[in-house]
């Protein structure tokens, strides 16, 4: 038997590769002569850097950058084995989890550190970028990142505007004469799974501002400032389009990448599946194993396990999934290529006990062993 495992991380418990290795151990307990291949998996959000970098033989880089509230943070990104491709999660430098809830304020939160990470990778020879833009604390339209790349986001006195969305109020001109020349050699694949425009009732300020600490008055003025910013950008770059789907992602980072860099927005899971060449491994597998921390109706909305199942079903491969939590509406997964799914919780435990990495690993081993004992018997 040949089994191919591509499971997303169980956030707070196991990484993608740790979960996959636990399943492999369980399979081999049941079927010692099985061929078991573990491939990294992520959906473009948290865990993408680790899954792609470690899973594909790259190296993790650590760099001190400007955090979302202007103080230094240690951020990690990956450089893949080719030495030319960087994998970045903007949340490492501008993430909402880097800010205490009481301090959340998109007026002050900046993406400057994301630009610093990109610059670090450029100086290390990278020219291709995979960037996950989920989980941000920011709503600055990506202006902070652009400042770090050398763009002039200037006020009436010719000075760089302040960090955060509040800086947009004073933005009067955009210059690019001090941008690092190497940026022209770079291309960016942006993992973006939202379709919000930059402004308006479905824009980033209205939809995502509240979770970042914005009150109704902030939302109104931020939306107005972002519109003005987009108009300035359009005057300089005709292709700038604030209505394009995804421009409102991550507080306007989608707009910044599309307007000021050589970028495309793609589904996060599609990027990961292409980069890891999962299809090549699935093609001659006997069974495909996937899963994530929580299987529910949202899993079918473009999340990683269904992306794996879509590939498997191209070759009529059976697909099973393991998960830490399974909800009643997870039955929707059965209609989207996952033939059967199994919760790994094997005894009554508190949430903290179940999420303990050692416990989660053992539960994954034990559950996969028993499932594959059944498969062996049936076969």
C-alpha positions as CSV (number, residue, x, y, z in Angstrom):
1,X,0.0,0.0,0.0
2,X,1.1,3.5,-0.8
3,X,-0.3,6.3,1.3
4,X,0.2,10.0,0.7
5,X,-0.4,12.3,3.7
6,X,-1.0,16.0,3.3
7,X,-2.6,17.4,6.5
8,X,-2.8,21.0,7.6
9,X,-1.5,22.0,11.0
10,X,-3.6,21.5,14.1
11,X,-3.0,25.0,15.3
12,X,-1.7,25.2,18.9
13,X,-0.8,21.5,18.8
14,X,1.0,20.1,15.8
15,X,2.5,21.5,12.7
16,X,1.6,20.0,9.3
17,X,4.7,17.9,9.3
18,X,4.3,16.8,12.9
19,X,0.7,15.7,12.3
20,X,1.8,13.9,9.1
21,X,4.6,12.1,10.9
22,X,2.2,11.0,13.6
23,X,-0.2,9.5,11.0
24,X,2.7,7.8,9.3
25,X,3.7,6.2,12.6
26,X,0.2,4.9,13.1
27,X,-0.1,3.6,9.6
28,X,3.2,1.7,9.9
29,X,2.0,0.1,13.2
30,X,-0.9,-1.3,11.3
31,X,0.8,-2.0,8.0
32,X,4.6,-2.3,8.5
33,X,5.4,-2.7,4.8
34,X,3.3,0.3,3.7
35,X,5.0,3.1,1.7
36,X,4.1,6.3,3.4
37,X,4.9,9.7,2.1
38,X,4.3,12.9,4.1
39,X,4.0,16.2,2.2
40,X,3.7,19.7,3.8
41,X,0.3,21.4,3.6
42,X,-1.0,24.9,4.5
43,X,-3.6,27.2,3.1
44,X,-1.5,30.3,2.8
45,X,-2.1,31.5,6.3
46,X,-0.4,30.6,9.6
47,X,1.9,27.7,9.2
48,X,2.7,28.3,5.5
49,X,6.3,29.4,6.1
50,X,7.0,26.4,8.2
51,X,5.2,23.9,5.9
52,X,6.8,25.1,2.7
53,X,10.3,25.9,4.0
54,X,10.9,22.9,6.2
55,X,8.9,20.5,4.1
56,X,10.8,21.4,1.0
57,X,14.3,21.6,2.4
58,X,14.6,25.3,2.8
59,X,16.0,27.4,5.6
60,X,14.2,29.6,8.2
61,X,15.5,33.1,8.5
62,X,15.1,35.3,11.6
63,X,15.2,39.1,11.3
64,X,14.4,42.0,13.6
65,X,11.8,44.2,12.0
66,X,9.3,46.9,13.0
67,X,6.3,45.4,14.6
68,X,2.7,46.5,14.0
69,X,2.8,49.1,16.8
70,X,6.2,50.4,15.9
71,X,8.3,48.4,18.4
72,X,10.9,45.8,17.2
73,X,9.8,42.2,16.8
74,X,11.6,39.0,15.8
75,X,10.1,37.8,12.6
76,X,10.7,34.6,10.7
77,X,10.4,33.8,7.0
78,X,11.7,31.1,4.8
79,X,14.0,30.8,1.8
80,X,13.3,27.7,-0.3
81,X,16.0,25.3,-1.5
82,X,16.5,27.2,-4.8
83,X,17.8,30.2,-2.8
84,X,15.7,32.5,-4.9
85,X,12.2,32.1,-3.4
86,X,11.1,33.6,-0.1
87,X,8.0,32.5,1.8
88,X,6.6,35.3,4.0
89,X,3.6,35.6,6.3
90,X,2.8,39.2,6.9
91,X,1.4,38.3,10.3
92,X,5.0,37.6,11.5
93,X,5.6,41.4,11.3
94,X,2.2,43.0,11.3
95,X,0.0,40.3,12.8
96,X,-3.0,40.9,15.1
97,X,-1.6,38.3,17.5
98,X,1.4,40.5,18.1
99,X,-0.8,43.1,19.8
100,X,-2.6,42.9,23.1
101,X,-6.3,43.2,22.6
102,X,-6.5,46.4,24.7
103,X,-3.8,48.0,22.4
104,X,-5.4,47.1,19.0
105,X,-5.7,50.3,16.9
106,X,-5.5,50.3,13.1
107,X,-4.9,54.0,13.2
108,X,-1.4,53.3,14.6
109,X,-0.7,49.8,13.2
110,X,1.9,49.6,10.4
111,X,3.0,47.2,7.7
112,X,6.5,48.7,7.7
113,X,8.0,45.4,9.1
114,X,6.6,43.4,6.1
115,X,8.6,45.6,3.8
116,X,11.7,45.1,5.9
117,X,11.3,41.4,5.6
118,X,11.0,41.6,1.9
119,X,14.1,43.8,1.7
120,X,16.0,41.3,3.8
121,X,15.1,38.5,1.4
122,X,16.0,40.7,-1.6
123,X,19.4,41.4,-0.2
124,X,19.9,37.6,0.4
125,X,19.2,37.0,-3.3
126,X,15.5,36.2,-3.4
127,X,13.6,37.4,-6.5
128,X,10.4,35.3,-6.1
129,X,8.1,35.7,-3.2
130,X,5.1,33.8,-1.8
131,X,3.3,36.0,0.7
132,X,0.5,35.1,3.0
133,X,-1.4,38.2,4.0
134,X,-3.9,36.9,6.6
135,X,-4.1,37.8,10.2
136,X,-3.1,41.4,10.1
137,X,-3.6,44.1,12.7
138,X,-3.3,46.8,10.1
139,X,-5.5,49.0,7.8
140,X,-2.8,51.3,6.3
141,X,-3.3,50.2,2.7
142,X,0.2,48.7,2.7
143,X,1.7,52.2,2.9
144,X,4.1,51.1,5.6
145,X,5.4,48.2,3.6
146,X,5.9,50.5,0.6
147,X,7.8,53.0,2.6
148,X,10.2,50.3,3.7
149,X,10.7,49.4,0.0
150,X,11.7,52.9,-0.7
151,X,8.5,54.5,-1.9
152,X,7.8,58.1,-0.9
153,X,4.5,58.4,0.8
154,X,4.7,62.1,1.4
155,X,2.8,64.9,3.1
156,X,2.7,68.5,1.9
157,X,6.1,69.1,3.4
158,X,7.7,66.2,1.5
159,X,8.1,64.1,4.6
160,X,7.1,60.4,4.9
161,X,3.6,60.2,6.5
162,X,3.3,58.6,9.9
163,X,2.8,54.9,10.6
164,X,-0.7,53.5,10.5
165,X,-3.9,54.4,8.9
166,X,-3.7,57.9,10.4
167,X,-0.8,58.6,8.1
168,X,-3.1,58.3,5.1
169,X,-4.9,61.5,6.2
170,X,-1.8,63.6,5.3
171,X,-0.8,61.7,2.2
172,X,-0.6,64.1,-0.7
173,X,2.0,62.6,-3.1
174,X,3.6,59.3,-4.1
175,X,7.2,59.0,-5.4
176,X,9.2,56.0,-6.6
177,X,12.6,57.5,-7.3
178,X,14.2,56.0,-4.2
179,X,12.7,52.5,-4.5
180,X,15.3,49.7,-4.5
181,X,16.0,49.0,-8.2
182,X,16.0,45.3,-7.4
183,X,12.3,45.4,-6.8
184,X,11.7,45.4,-10.6
185,X,13.4,42.0,-10.7
186,X,10.9,40.5,-8.2
187,X,7.6,38.8,-8.6
188,X,5.0,38.2,-5.9
189,X,2.4,35.5,-5.5
190,X,0.0,36.7,-2.9
191,X,-2.0,34.1,-1.0
192,X,-5.4,35.8,-0.8
193,X,-8.7,34.1,-0.3
194,X,-11.0,37.1,0.1
195,X,-12.6,39.2,-2.6
196,X,-13.2,42.5,-0.8
197,X,-12.5,45.7,-2.6
198,X,-10.3,48.4,-1.0
199,X,-13.1,50.8,-0.1
200,X,-16.9,51.0,0.5
201,X,-19.4,48.9,2.5
202,X,-17.5,45.7,1.6
203,X,-14.1,47.3,1.9
204,X,-11.4,46.5,4.4
205,X,-12.3,49.2,6.8
206,X,-15.9,48.3,7.1
207,X,-15.6,44.5,7.1
208,X,-12.3,43.9,9.0
209,X,-11.8,47.2,10.9
210,X,-13.8,46.2,13.9
211,X,-11.8,43.1,14.7
212,X,-8.7,45.3,14.6
213,X,-10.0,47.8,17.1
214,X,-11.7,50.3,14.9
215,X,-14.9,52.0,16.1
216,X,-17.6,53.4,13.6
217,X,-16.0,56.8,13.4
218,X,-12.5,55.3,12.6
219,X,-14.1,53.1,9.9
220,X,-15.6,56.1,8.2
221,X,-12.5,58.2,8.1
222,X,-10.2,55.3,7.2
223,X,-12.4,54.4,4.3
224,X,-12.3,58.0,3.1
225,X,-8.5,58.2,3.4
226,X,-8.0,54.9,1.6
227,X,-10.1,56.1,-1.3
228,X,-8.0,59.3,-1.5
229,X,-4.8,57.1,-1.4
230,X,-6.2,54.9,-4.2
231,X,-6.9,58.0,-6.4
232,X,-3.4,59.3,-5.9
233,X,-2.0,55.9,-6.8
234,X,-4.2,55.8,-9.9
235,X,-2.9,59.2,-11.0
236,X,0.6,57.7,-11.0
237,X,-0.1,54.1,-12.0
238,X,-3.1,53.8,-14.4
239,X,-3.6,50.1,-13.6
240,X,-4.4,50.9,-9.9
241,X,-7.9,49.7,-9.3
242,X,-9.4,49.9,-5.8
243,X,-12.5,47.9,-6.9
244,X,-10.6,44.8,-7.9
245,X,-11.5,41.8,-5.9
246,X,-8.9,41.2,-3.1
247,X,-7.6,44.8,-3.0
248,X,-9.1,45.1,0.5
249,X,-7.3,42.0,1.8
250,X,-5.2,42.6,5.0
251,X,-6.2,46.2,5.4
252,X,-5.4,47.1,1.8
253,X,-2.2,45.0,1.3
254,X,-3.8,43.4,-1.7
255,X,-4.1,46.9,-3.3
256,X,-0.5,47.8,-2.4
257,X,1.0,44.6,-3.9
258,X,-1.1,44.8,-7.1
259,X,-0.4,48.5,-7.7
260,X,3.2,48.9,-6.7
261,X,4.8,45.5,-7.3
262,X,4.7,42.7,-9.9
263,X,2.1,40.7,-8.1
264,X,-0.8,38.3,-8.6
265,X,-3.4,37.3,-6.1
266,X,-4.0,33.5,-5.9
267,X,-5.8,31.1,-3.6
268,X,-3.5,30.2,-0.8
269,X,-4.1,26.5,-1.0
270,X,-3.5,26.5,-4.8
271,X,-0.1,28.1,-4.3
272,X,0.9,25.5,-1.7
273,X,-0.3,22.6,-3.8
274,X,1.6,23.8,-6.8
275,X,4.8,24.5,-4.9
276,X,4.8,21.1,-3.2
277,X,3.9,19.3,-6.4
278,X,1.4,17.2,-4.5
279,X,-0.3,15.9,-7.6
280,X,2.8,14.1,-8.6
281,X,2.7,12.1,-5.4
282,X,-1.0,11.5,-5.4
283,X,-1.1,10.1,-9.0
284,X,0.1,6.6,-8.0
285,X,-1.1,6.5,-4.4
286,X,-3.5,3.9,-3.1
287,X,-5.0,6.2,-0.5
288,X,-4.7,9.9,0.4
289,X,-4.8,11.2,4.0
290,X,-5.6,14.8,4.8
291,X,-7.2,16.9,7.6
292,X,-6.9,19.9,9.8
293,X,-7.5,21.0,13.4
294,X,-11.2,21.5,12.9
295,X,-13.4,20.0,10.2
296,X,-16.7,21.8,9.7
297,X,-18.8,23.3,7.0
298,X,-16.2,26.0,6.4
299,X,-13.7,23.4,5.4
300,X,-15.3,23.1,2.0
301,X,-14.9,26.8,1.4
302,X,-11.5,26.6,-0.2
303,X,-9.6,25.2,2.8
304,X,-6.6,22.9,2.5
305,X,-8.2,19.5,3.0
306,X,-10.7,20.0,0.2
307,X,-7.9,21.2,-2.0
308,X,-6.1,17.9,-1.4
309,X,-9.3,16.0,-2.0
310,X,-9.9,17.8,-5.3
311,X,-6.5,16.5,-6.6
312,X,-7.1,13.0,-5.3
313,X,-10.4,12.7,-7.0
314,X,-8.9,13.6,-10.4
315,X,-7.3,10.2,-10.1
316,X,-10.2,8.5,-8.3
317,X,-8.2,8.0,-5.1
318,X,-10.0,7.4,-1.8
319,X,-9.5,10.2,0.7
320,X,-9.8,10.1,4.5
321,X,-9.3,12.9,7.0
322,X,-8.2,13.2,10.6
323,X,-9.1,16.2,12.8
324,X,-8.9,17.4,16.3
325,X,-12.5,18.6,16.3
326,X,-15.4,17.5,14.0
327,X,-18.7,19.4,14.0
328,X,-22.1,18.1,12.9
329,X,-22.0,20.2,9.7
330,X,-18.7,18.6,8.7
331,X,-20.7,16.1,6.7
332,X,-20.5,18.7,3.9
333,X,-16.9,17.4,3.5
334,X,-18.3,14.1,2.3
335,X,-19.8,15.9,-0.7
336,X,-16.5,17.5,-1.5
337,X,-14.1,14.6,-2.0
338,X,-13.4,13.5,1.6
339,X,-14.8,9.9,1.7
340,X,-14.6,9.5,5.5
341,X,-13.3,11.6,8.4
342,X,-12.3,10.7,12.0
343,X,-11.9,12.8,15.1
344,X,-8.7,11.9,16.9
345,X,-10.0,12.5,20.5
346,X,-10.0,9.1,22.1
347,X,-11.1,9.9,25.7
348,X,-12.8,12.7,27.6
349,X,-10.3,15.5,28.0
350,X,-10.3,19.2,28.6
351,X,-9.5,21.5,25.6
352,X,-6.1,22.2,27.1
353,X,-5.3,18.5,27.6
354,X,-6.4,17.7,24.0
355,X,-4.3,20.5,22.5
356,X,-1.2,19.5,24.4
357,X,1.3,18.6,21.6
358,X,2.3,15.2,23.2
359,X,-1.3,14.2,23.7
360,X,-2.4,15.3,20.2
361,X,0.4,13.4,18.7
362,X,-0.4,10.2,20.6
363,X,-4.1,10.6,19.7
364,X,-3.2,11.0,16.1
365,X,-1.0,7.9,16.1
366,X,-3.6,5.7,17.9
367,X,-6.5,6.8,15.7
368,X,-4.6,6.4,12.4
369,X,-3.4,3.0,13.5
370,X,-6.9,1.7,14.2
371,X,-8.3,3.2,11.0
372,X,-5.6,1.5,8.9
373,X,-6.0,-1.8,10.7
374,X,-9.6,-1.7,9.4
375,X,-8.4,-0.7,5.9
376,X,-5.9,-3.6,6.0
377,X,-8.7,-6.0,7.0
378,X,-11.1,-4.9,4.4
379,X,-8.4,-5.0,1.7
